[in-house]
Amino acid sequence: MEIHITETEGTLTARFAGRLDTPAAADVMHEVQPLLDGADKTIVLDCQDMTYISSSGLRIFLTIRKAAAAKGGKVIIQGLSNDIRQVFMMTGFLQLFEIR
């Protein structure tokens, strides 16, 4: 799993590439710390190159959402593949996030 975080005009964008599975989740949690620190901004989670997400990965997305809600920010998810969109639909995550 690779994550690239950039900031442009008050928006933090995290691009996820690869499998966000349980073994990768611990490393990813450390890598997304800038998103948690900047949760008062708009956070875009770009999943265009993500091939898989496990329940541990979903928990990370939920942690980012909770941080943004507490600090007055917002989270937008974009680029969901059909398979990952299906996971989001089955878990109710489509209703929790703004999806583009």
Protein Blocks (a to p, Z undefined) as FASTA:
>chain_A
ZZddddeehiacdddedjddfklmmmmmmmmmmmmmmmmbccdddfklpcbdcfklmmmm
mmmmmmmmmnopacddehiafklmmmmmmnommmmpccZZ
